[in-house]
Amino acid sequence: MDAEQADAITALIKKRNPKKSNGSKDLYGISSGFGNDSSYDGKYSAFITRKVPSFVAKFSEKLELLFNQRLLTVRVTNAGDIRADHLVLSIKTSDGWINRRVVAVSASGPTAPVPRPDYLSSLNIHRHLENMMPPRVGRHEFETTLRARRSRETKACCEDFHSGQDYYFEGVVAPTSRNKPLEITVTLTAKNLRGKHTKVFKIDKQIVAIEPGELVHLQTLKLKQDYPAKEELAQLLRAKEYDKIDWDEKDED
């Protein structure tokens, strides 16, 4: 985008996100302190001075991520008669990154903070406790040892991968716009089996150079075209499965 378009988008986002009143006030406009969020002023200032300019500066990159993101499913099957002991699975991408969950990218800009009394933060303590207690993994179940977090590789292992058993990795891959084929390499090793079992899936790209204004109405920041992961993301939102979505904006907090 040119400087004029960037300035217009910045002004639009700021206009849509005015500063909220913070806490209750008396007749003279003095805050009573009840329900007041003491950190709100600082958070809102950071939103205006850092978050919004950063979003506008990366606007083209965010659109590229939104439209380049593709659903990725890898199925591994033990089609033989011998179980695989201590199986290790590796999935690598030659380009871009793999992520376990769909990444939600908003073309309309970051969400402004709202005042939240400090005592509300204590309501989420149980979520942190759950994260501190990893689930137990059975002999036939897969345990992720290297998570797919916008990374080139993800790994998982299984103590006893028996005959006829299937394992699915379901996530997304976001290739870059380099004019080279995307290669997904799946590698398997097991203690009781010799060597490595490797399969490479090569996917050709069709590179299209496009202006942001062809994808988004710059006056309203509404999308003009559907993006590949739209239906998957819509299903997760309808089901309120928010924990299965990675929010691009949250990663920049």
N, C-alpha and C positions, 0 to 999 in steps of 0.2 A: 504494500500500500504506500501511497505517497503521504507526505506530512499532513496535508489537509484532511485526507480521509482518516488518518490516525487521530488527529485532534478532534474530529467530529465524533468518532467512536468513544474516545475518552470522555467527552462532554456528555454523551448520551448515557453512559454507564453511571457517571456521577449523578446525573439528574434523576435516574431511576432508583438510586440508593441514597436518599437523604439521611442525615443523622437523626436517630431516634431520641426521644426524651428518655432520660435515665433516672429511674426511681421516682418516688412520690414527692411532691413539693407542696409547701403551704401556700397561703394566700399571697405571700410576698415573693414567691418564686424561689424560695430557699429549699434545698433538698433536705428531707427529713432523715435520710440515711437508710430507711427501711426499704429493702429490696433494691438498693443501689448497687450497681456493678462498678466498682472502683477502677477496673481496668478498661472499661468501655472506651473512654476518650482516646487512650493510647492505641487500642485495637482499631478504632475507626480512622484515626490519623494514619496508621500504617496501611490501612485499606486504600485510602485516597492517594497517599504519596508513594506507596511501593507496589501494592497488589495490582491496582488498575493499570498503571504505566507498564508493569511487567507483562500483564496479559496482552495489552495492545502491541507491545514490542514483539511478542511471540505469537501473534494472531495467526499468521500464515502457518507456523509450525503446528499449532493446535489443530487447524483445519486439516493439515496433512495427516496428523495422527488419527483424527476422526474418520477420514475417508480411506486411509491406507490399512486400517486395522481389519484383520480377517480372523474369523473363527478357525480354530485349529483343533482337530481331534486325532489322536494317535491311539491305535488299538494294538495291544500286544497279546498274542494267544500262544499257549503251550499246545501245539498241534501234535506233539509226539506222545509216546507212551511212558517217557521217563520224566519224573519231576525234576525241577531245577532248584537246587539248594543254594540259598543265599544269593538269589538273583539280584543283579544290579542293572538298572535301566538308566540310560542317558539319552536325552533328547536335546539336540543342538540345532541352532539356526546359523546359517552362514552370513546373515544380513539382518540388521535391526535387532529386535528382541522378542522374547516369548514372555507372556504373562499368564498367570493362572486364571485371572478373572478379566472380564470385559472392562475396559477403561472408559468411563463416562467423561466426555469432553463437552463443556458447554460453550457454544458459540456466542452466547449473550453476555459473557463476562462473569467475573467472580461474584460470589454472594457476600454482601456486606454483613459485618457482625451486628448482632443485636444485644442489648443489655440483658445479662443473665445474673441474677443474684448469686453470690458465692456458694450459698448452701445447696444450690441445685447440682453442683458438680459432684457432690457426695452420692447422688443417686446412681452414678455409673460405676461405683466401686466394684459391684459384683461382676461386671464385665472384665475388669482387670484381673480379678481372682480366677476367673475361668481361663484366661490366657496363661496364667502361671501354672496351671495343672494340665499338662499334655495328656491326650487320650491314650489309653493302652492299645497296643497294636497286636493283633493275633498272628499266628504263624502263617496263615494264608493271605493276610492283608498286606497291602503296600504301605510303606512309610516313606514320606518325602524327606530326603536328606539334603537336597539343594533346591530351595524353592524357586519357582519361576516368578521373579519380581523384576520385570523389564530387563531380563538378563539373556545372555546368549545360550545358556544351558540350564536344564533342570534335571535332577536325578531322583530316583526312588529305588527302594530295595524291598525284597520279599524273602522271608526265611524259607518258605516252602511253596513254590509256584507249581501246583500240581497239574497233571495232564487234563486238558480241556478247559483250564481256567483262563479267563480274560481279564485284562487290565486296560482301563481307558484313562488317557490324559485328555482333559477338555479345557481349553483355554483360548488364547488369541496370539497371533503373531503379527507384528507390525514391521514390515520391511521398509527400507529406505527407498529413496527415489533413484538410487544408482541403477544404471542400465545393465544389470547383471542378473541372471536367474537366481531365485531364492532356493536354497537347498536346506532341507530338513533331514538331519542324520540321526537315526535311531540305532543305538548300540546296546547289546545285551551280553553280560558275562555271568557265569555261574560257577561255583566251586567244583561241582561234579561234572562239568561239561568242558570240553577243550576249546581254547581260543575264544575269539570274539565273534558275535553274530551282528553284522552291520547291514543296514539298508538305508539308501539315500533316496529321498524324494525330491526331484528337481521341478520347480515351478517357474515358468516363464512369466515375466512382467510385461505389462503394457503401460509405458510411462506417458503421462499426459501433463503438459504444462498448462496451468489454468490460473486465472486471476481470482483472488478472494471474492470479488463481487459477482463472479459466476456461480459461486456456491452459497453465498449469504447475501441477503438484502442488507446493505451496509447502513441504511437509514433506520432499520428496525432490529437488525441482528437475528432475523429469522432465517432458517435454512431454506434454500431453494430446491435442494436435491436430497434424496434419501441417501444415507450412508450404509455400508454393508452390515454393520452389527446392530442396526436400528431395531429389528424385530426381537433379537435376543435380549437387548437392553430393556425394551418395552415389556417383555414377558416377566423379567426379573422385577421390574418396578410394579407391575400389576400384582405380582405375588408377594410384594413387600419383602423380597429377599435382598435387602440392602447390603448384607454382609458378603454377598457374592459379586459385588460391584466395587471396582476401584475408582475412586473419584479423583480425577486429574488435579482438580483444584486443591484437594486436601493434601496432596503430596508437596505442595509449595508453601504450606503453612510454616 
